[in-house]
Amino acid sequence: MPNGVSGFELAQDARRLRQDLKIVMMSGYVRDPQSRSGALADVVFLAKPFRQTDLAAAIASALGVPQTESTRAEFRRWSSAAAAGRGN
């Protein structure tokens, strides 16, 4: 990150400005993200590498969308369409 700011510090600063901000953090290096997050509540962590369906599930979780078989099927459909270059 620029100027030596960590993702955790950026998230803390963003939350100071907007307390209801939903945050999904990803990293390939953090072994125990909860210990690094400090006072950040309701942060969803995603370990690299991840699949598109994992990203969709993390975003849904951050937004409070229930994880049901129906939403998982929709994530898979979206991921397949995105991989095929069809978008939506």
Buried (B, 14 or more C-beta within 10 A) or exposed (E): EEEEEEBBEBBBEEBEEEEEEEBBBBBEEBEEBEEBBEEBEEBBBBBEEEEBBBBBBBBBBBEEEEEEEEBBEBBBEBBEEEEEEEEE
